[in-house]
């Protein structure tokens, strides 16, 4: 075919007259460049997006034949298509491109759209992003589940396996659990409306402490009711905590994101809403044992403290301290008496010494030795005979009284006179 095309282009070749490779590559590029854009359906099997790169490399494969193609596009084209995962079926607007330096054929893509389940997933992702932007998935909105609900509300299909899983497993865990069940279609055009009505009815009942929304697994189309915007908003508006138990572990409708608790399966929902009576009984026994040990340890500790207090001397012999203080008091009183006696003795001796000195200086001591003190008529002391006249009256003070005398004569002592001179 290529030879026919080259012949139509006026190129002839033979072993003796071959055409240069560059000429052929240039002619092939020109022929391919004349091909226009075409819509292609295929399965996306590889997405290679490099951080900071302006080009995204894709690999598309035919769904029936072993045919694949390398596709290059821009990040904005891929983002506009919504979230695309490997394995999704897409339609892409392609134009073939031939790279002359290495002879590589690739395809340029300026638009890509998911189809089938991929398109549905893209729509759900767009809805999820819108609701997330409104804050309906914030953790601050999540309400805690009660430890032991009075009544468990259940929204599910009538006589479904999900109902049996929730009810049977919950009653095995806690035989006294009470259910308030509201049946609703969980698939089909009326499913979303009936689920919202059931949610609202259970939320209005004051005895219902938690609501479980449950159904078995299924395809994305089967679970569409639980990604419905109305169901999501009704769940967010519930005052009662809501547990989402939709499908299996791999299923993830939008209800899982807005619910207060997401259970991987209906059986897991039963474990989430009621405690296990056996486990709780074991916990109670363990708590009682811990309390008993703690109380025994406290009693042992207090008994030890009491024993220590009772062994103290003040308690073994309460009067011992009084006797000790009494002995100390007696000793102090004796020391005080001795100190007072010593002080009095010292002061008595000092007084006697002072009295002796005072007596030695007193005129009375002189008079006791036989001396007398004379005074003239005016009461002046006479110490010399020169002041006495004969017949002068004088008074003499003796040891035991006075005597009035008359001077008859005076005899001056020559020695005393000489000394006076």
C-alpha positions as CSV (number, residue, x, y, z in Angstrom):
1,X,0.0,0.0,0.0
2,X,2.8,2.3,0.8
3,X,4.5,1.6,-2.5
4,X,1.2,2.3,-4.3
5,X,0.9,5.6,-2.5
6,X,4.5,6.5,-3.2
7,X,4.0,5.7,-6.9
8,X,0.9,7.9,-6.9
9,X,3.1,10.6,-5.6
10,X,5.5,10.2,-8.5
11,X,8.3,8.5,-6.6
12,X,9.9,5.5,-8.2
13,X,12.5,3.3,-6.6
14,X,14.5,0.2,-7.3
15,X,17.5,-1.5,-5.8
16,X,19.7,0.4,-8.2
17,X,17.9,3.8,-7.6
18,X,16.6,3.8,-3.9
19,X,14.9,6.8,-2.4
20,X,16.6,8.5,0.6
21,X,14.9,7.7,3.9
22,X,14.4,11.4,4.6
23,X,12.3,11.7,1.4
24,X,10.1,8.8,2.3
25,X,9.7,10.0,5.9
26,X,8.8,13.5,4.6
27,X,6.3,12.1,2.2
28,X,4.7,9.9,4.9
29,X,4.4,12.9,7.3
30,X,2.8,14.9,4.6
31,X,0.3,12.2,3.8
32,X,-0.5,11.7,7.5
33,X,-0.8,15.4,8.2
34,X,-3.6,15.5,5.5
35,X,-5.7,13.2,7.7
36,X,-8.2,15.2,9.8
37,X,-9.6,14.8,13.3
38,X,-11.6,11.7,14.1
39,X,-13.6,10.5,17.1
40,X,-12.3,7.2,18.4
41,X,-13.6,4.9,21.1
42,X,-11.3,2.8,23.2
43,X,-10.3,1.7,26.6
44,X,-7.9,3.9,28.6
45,X,-5.2,1.5,29.9
46,X,-2.5,3.9,31.0
47,X,-2.2,7.5,32.1
48,X,1.2,9.0,32.5
49,X,1.0,12.5,34.1
50,X,4.3,14.0,35.1
51,X,4.4,16.8,37.7
52,X,5.1,20.2,36.1
53,X,4.8,18.8,32.5
54,X,2.5,20.4,29.9
55,X,2.0,17.0,28.2
56,X,0.1,13.9,29.4
57,X,0.7,10.6,27.8
58,X,-2.2,8.2,27.3
59,X,-2.4,4.7,25.9
60,X,-5.7,3.6,24.3
61,X,-6.6,0.1,23.4
62,X,-9.4,-1.3,21.2
63,X,-12.0,-3.1,23.3
64,X,-12.1,-6.2,21.0
65,X,-8.8,-6.4,19.1
66,X,-5.2,-6.2,20.2
67,X,-4.7,-2.7,18.9
68,X,-3.3,0.1,21.0
69,X,-2.2,3.7,20.3
70,X,-0.1,6.3,22.1
71,X,-1.9,9.5,22.7
72,X,-0.6,12.9,23.9
73,X,-2.8,15.6,25.3
74,X,-2.7,18.5,27.7
75,X,-3.6,18.4,31.5
76,X,-6.5,20.8,30.9
77,X,-8.0,18.4,28.4
78,X,-7.8,15.5,30.8
79,X,-9.1,17.6,33.7
80,X,-12.1,18.8,31.7
81,X,-13.1,15.1,31.2
82,X,-13.4,14.6,34.9
83,X,-11.7,11.9,36.9
84,X,-10.5,9.1,34.6
85,X,-9.1,5.9,35.8
86,X,-7.3,3.2,34.0
87,X,-9.7,0.8,32.5
88,X,-12.4,3.4,31.7
89,X,-14.0,3.4,28.3
90,X,-13.7,6.8,26.6
91,X,-14.2,8.5,23.2
92,X,-11.4,10.8,22.2
93,X,-11.0,13.3,19.3
94,X,-7.7,12.4,17.7
95,X,-5.5,13.4,14.9
96,X,-2.5,11.2,13.8
97,X,0.9,12.8,14.0
98,X,4.1,11.4,12.5
99,X,7.4,12.4,14.1
100,X,10.0,12.4,11.4
101,X,13.3,12.0,13.4
102,X,12.4,8.6,14.7
103,X,9.5,7.6,12.5
104,X,7.1,7.4,15.4
105,X,3.4,7.6,14.9
106,X,1.3,9.0,17.7
107,X,-2.0,10.7,18.1
108,X,-2.9,14.2,19.4
109,X,-6.0,14.6,21.5
110,X,-7.9,17.8,22.0
111,X,-11.0,16.4,23.7
112,X,-11.8,13.3,25.6
113,X,-15.1,12.1,27.1
114,X,-15.9,9.1,29.3
115,X,-18.7,6.8,28.1
116,X,-20.8,4.1,29.8
117,X,-19.7,3.6,33.4
118,X,-16.9,5.9,33.1
119,X,-19.2,8.8,32.2
120,X,-21.4,7.9,35.1
121,X,-18.4,7.9,37.5
122,X,-17.3,11.3,36.1
123,X,-20.8,12.7,36.8
124,X,-20.7,11.3,40.3
125,X,-17.2,12.7,40.9
126,X,-18.4,16.1,39.8
127,X,-21.4,15.9,42.2
128,X,-19.1,14.8,45.0
129,X,-16.8,17.8,44.5
130,X,-19.8,20.2,44.5
131,X,-21.1,18.7,47.8
132,X,-17.6,18.7,49.3
133,X,-17.2,22.4,48.5
134,X,-20.4,23.0,50.5
135,X,-18.8,21.3,53.5
136,X,-21.2,18.4,53.8
137,X,-18.3,16.0,54.2
138,X,-16.5,17.9,57.0
139,X,-15.5,15.9,60.0
140,X,-16.8,18.6,62.2
141,X,-20.3,17.7,61.1
142,X,-20.0,14.0,62.1
143,X,-22.1,13.0,65.1
144,X,-20.8,10.3,67.5
145,X,-22.8,7.1,67.8
146,X,-24.5,6.3,71.1
147,X,-22.9,3.5,73.2
148,X,-26.2,1.6,73.5
149,X,-29.1,3.0,71.5
150,X,-32.7,2.7,72.8
151,X,-34.0,2.0,69.2
152,X,-32.0,1.4,66.0
153,X,-33.7,2.7,62.9
154,X,-33.1,0.7,59.7
155,X,-33.7,1.8,56.1
156,X,-33.4,-1.1,53.7
157,X,-35.3,-3.3,51.2
158,X,-38.0,-5.6,52.5
159,X,-36.8,-9.2,53.1
160,X,-33.4,-8.4,51.8
161,X,-30.1,-10.0,52.8
162,X,-28.9,-6.6,54.1
163,X,-31.8,-6.6,56.6
164,X,-31.0,-10.1,57.8
165,X,-27.3,-9.2,58.2
166,X,-27.9,-6.1,60.2
167,X,-30.7,-7.5,62.4
168,X,-29.3,-11.0,63.0
169,X,-25.8,-9.8,63.8
170,X,-27.0,-7.0,66.0
171,X,-29.2,-9.4,68.0
172,X,-26.3,-11.8,68.4
173,X,-24.2,-9.1,69.8
174,X,-26.9,-7.6,72.0
175,X,-30.1,-9.7,72.3
176,X,-32.2,-6.8,73.7
177,X,-31.7,-4.5,70.8
178,X,-34.9,-2.9,69.4
179,X,-35.2,-2.1,65.7
180,X,-37.6,0.3,63.9
181,X,-37.5,-0.7,60.2
182,X,-38.6,1.5,57.3
183,X,-38.7,-0.3,54.0
184,X,-37.7,1.4,50.8
185,X,-36.7,0.6,47.3
186,X,-32.9,0.6,47.1
187,X,-32.7,0.5,43.3
188,X,-34.6,2.1,40.5
189,X,-36.2,5.5,39.7
190,X,-38.2,5.7,43.0
191,X,-35.4,4.5,45.3
192,X,-34.0,7.9,46.2
193,X,-37.4,9.3,47.1
194,X,-38.4,6.4,49.3
195,X,-35.0,6.4,51.0
196,X,-35.4,10.1,51.8
197,X,-38.9,9.6,53.2
198,X,-37.7,6.7,55.4
199,X,-34.8,8.8,56.7
200,X,-37.1,11.7,57.5
201,X,-39.7,9.4,59.3
202,X,-37.0,7.8,61.5
203,X,-35.3,11.1,62.2
204,X,-38.7,12.4,63.6
205,X,-39.0,9.6,66.1
206,X,-37.4,10.6,69.4
207,X,-36.7,7.1,70.5
208,X,-34.5,6.3,67.5
209,X,-30.9,7.0,68.6
210,X,-29.2,5.9,65.4
211,X,-30.2,5.1,61.8
212,X,-28.6,2.5,59.5
213,X,-29.1,2.7,55.7
214,X,-28.2,-0.7,54.3
215,X,-28.3,-2.7,51.0
216,X,-26.2,-5.4,49.4
217,X,-23.5,-4.8,46.8
218,X,-24.0,-4.1,43.1
219,X,-22.8,-2.2,40.1
220,X,-22.4,1.6,40.0
221,X,-25.9,1.9,38.3
222,X,-27.4,-0.3,41.0
223,X,-26.1,2.0,43.8
224,X,-27.0,5.3,42.1
225,X,-29.8,6.0,44.6
226,X,-27.2,6.3,47.4
227,X,-25.3,8.9,45.4
228,X,-28.4,11.0,44.7
229,X,-28.0,14.6,45.7
230,X,-31.4,14.6,47.5
231,X,-30.4,11.5,49.6
232,X,-27.1,13.0,50.5
233,X,-28.7,16.3,51.6
234,X,-31.4,14.5,53.6
235,X,-28.7,12.5,55.4
236,X,-26.7,15.7,56.2
237,X,-29.9,17.3,57.6
238,X,-30.7,14.4,60.0
239,X,-30.3,15.2,63.7
240,X,-29.9,11.5,64.4
241,X,-26.5,9.9,63.6
242,X,-26.6,7.9,60.3
243,X,-24.5,4.8,59.5
244,X,-24.0,4.0,55.8
245,X,-23.8,0.3,55.0
246,X,-24.0,0.2,51.3
247,X,-22.6,-2.7,49.3
248,X,-19.2,-4.3,50.0
249,X,-15.8,-2.9,51.0
250,X,-15.0,-1.7,47.4
251,X,-18.4,0.1,46.9
252,X,-18.3,3.8,47.8
253,X,-21.4,5.8,47.1
254,X,-21.5,9.5,48.1
255,X,-23.7,8.5,51.1
256,X,-20.6,7.0,52.7
257,X,-19.0,10.4,52.7
258,X,-21.8,12.4,54.3
259,X,-22.9,9.7,56.8
260,X,-21.6,10.0,60.3
261,X,-20.1,6.5,60.2
262,X,-19.3,4.5,57.1
263,X,-19.6,0.7,57.5
264,X,-17.9,-1.5,54.9
265,X,-20.8,-4.0,55.0
266,X,-24.2,-4.4,56.6
267,X,-22.6,-6.9,59.0
268,X,-20.0,-4.2,59.9
269,X,-22.9,-1.8,60.6
270,X,-24.3,-4.2,63.2
271,X,-21.0,-4.2,64.9
272,X,-20.9,-0.4,64.9
273,X,-24.3,0.4,66.3
274,X,-24.5,-2.0,69.3
275,X,-21.8,-3.4,71.6
276,X,-21.1,-7.1,72.0
277,X,-22.7,-8.3,75.2
278,X,-19.9,-10.9,75.8
279,X,-17.2,-8.3,75.3
280,X,-19.0,-5.8,77.6
281,X,-19.5,-8.5,80.2
282,X,-15.8,-9.2,80.0
283,X,-15.0,-5.5,80.3
284,X,-17.2,-5.2,83.3
285,X,-15.4,-8.2,84.9
286,X,-12.1,-6.7,84.1
287,X,-13.1,-3.3,85.4
288,X,-14.4,-4.9,88.6
289,X,-11.1,-6.8,89.0
290,X,-9.1,-3.6,88.5
291,X,-11.3,-1.8,91.0
292,X,-10.9,-4.7,93.5
293,X,-7.1,-4.6,93.1
294,X,-7.0,-0.8,93.3
295,X,-9.2,-0.9,96.5
296,X,-7.1,-3.7,98.0
297,X,-3.9,-1.7,97.2
298,X,-5.4,1.4,98.8
299,X,-6.4,-0.6,101.9
300,X,-3.0,-2.2,102.1
301,X,-1.3,1.2,101.8
302,X,-3.5,2.8,104.4
303,X,-3.0,-0.2,106.7
304,X,0.8,0.2,106.3
305,X,0.5,3.8,107.1
306,X,-1.6,3.1,110.2
307,X,0.9,0.4,111.4
308,X,3.7,2.9,110.9
309,X,1.8,5.5,113.0
310,X,1.1,3.0,115.7
311,X,4.8,2.0,116.0
312,X,5.8,5.6,116.6
313,X,6.9,6.3,120.3
314,X,4.2,8.9,120.8
315,X,1.5,6.3,120.3
316,X,3.2,3.3,121.9
317,X,3.8,5.4,125.2
318,X,1.8,8.6,125.0
319,X,3.2,9.8,128.5
320,X,6.8,9.3,127.5
321,X,7.1,12.8,126.0
322,X,5.5,14.3,129.1
323,X,7.9,12.5,131.4
324,X,10.8,13.7,129.2
325,X,9.6,17.3,129.3
326,X,9.0,17.0,133.0
327,X,12.5,15.9,133.6
328,X,13.8,18.7,131.4
329,X,11.6,21.2,133.3
330,X,12.9,20.0,136.7
331,X,16.4,20.3,135.5
332,X,15.8,23.8,134.2
333,X,14.2,24.8,137.5
334,X,17.1,23.5,139.5
335,X,19.6,25.3,137.3
336,X,17.5,28.5,137.7
337,X,17.5,28.1,141.5
338,X,21.2,27.6,141.6
339,X,21.8,30.5,139.3
340,X,19.6,32.8,141.5
341,X,21.4,31.6,144.7
342,X,24.8,32.3,143.1
343,X,23.7,35.7,142.0
344,X,22.3,36.6,145.4
345,X,25.5,35.3,147.1
346,X,27.6,37.4,144.7
347,X,25.5,40.5,145.4
348,X,25.5,39.9,149.2
349,X,29.3,39.7,149.1
350,X,29.5,42.9,147.1
351,X,27.2,44.7,149.5
352,X,29.3,43.6,152.5
353,X,32.4,44.8,150.8
354,X,30.8,48.2,150.0
355,X,29.5,48.4,153.6
356,X,33.0,47.7,154.9
357,X,34.5,50.4,152.7
358,X,31.7,52.9,153.7
359,X,32.3,52.1,157.4
360,X,36.0,52.6,157.1
361,X,35.4,56.1,155.7
362,X,32.7,57.0,158.2
363,X,33.5,59.4,161.1
364,X,31.7,57.0,163.4
365,X,34.6,54.5,163.0
366,X,37.0,57.2,164.1
367,X,34.9,58.0,167.1
368,X,34.7,54.3,168.0
369,X,38.5,54.3,168.3
370,X,38.3,57.0,171.0
371,X,38.5,60.1,169.0
372,X,36.1,63.1,169.4
373,X,34.9,65.9,167.1
374,X,34.8,69.4,168.5
375,X,32.5,72.2,167.3
376,X,32.4,75.9,168.5
377,X,29.3,77.7,169.6
378,X,28.4,78.4,166.0
379,X,28.6,74.7,165.1
380,X,31.8,75.0,163.1
381,X,34.3,72.1,163.4
382,X,37.3,73.0,165.5
383,X,40.5,71.4,164.1
384,X,43.1,73.8,165.7
385,X,43.7,75.2,169.1
386,X,44.4,78.6,167.7
387,X,40.7,79.2,167.2
388,X,39.9,78.5,170.8
389,X,39.8,81.1,173.5
390,X,39.9,80.3,177.3
391,X,36.5,79.8,178.7
392,X,35.1,79.2,175.3
393,X,32.2,76.8,175.1
394,X,32.6,73.8,172.7
395,X,30.7,70.6,172.0
396,X,32.3,67.3,171.7
397,X,30.8,64.4,169.6
398,X,31.7,61.1,171.0
399,X,30.9,57.5,169.9
400,X,27.7,57.4,171.9
401,X,26.7,61.0,172.3
402,X,27.8,64.7,172.8
403,X,29.3,66.6,175.6
404,X,29.4,70.4,176.2
405,X,32.8,71.5,177.4
406,X,34.5,74.8,178.5
407,X,38.0,75.5,177.3
408,X,40.2,76.2,180.4
409,X,43.6,76.3,178.6
410,X,45.1,75.5,175.2
411,X,48.6,74.1,174.6
412,X,49.7,74.3,170.9
413,X,52.0,71.6,169.6
414,X,55.1,73.1,168.4
415,X,55.6,70.4,165.9
416,X,52.2,70.9,164.3
417,X,52.8,74.7,164.3
418,X,56.0,74.2,162.5
419,X,54.4,71.9,159.9
420,X,51.7,74.5,159.3
421,X,54.3,77.0,158.5
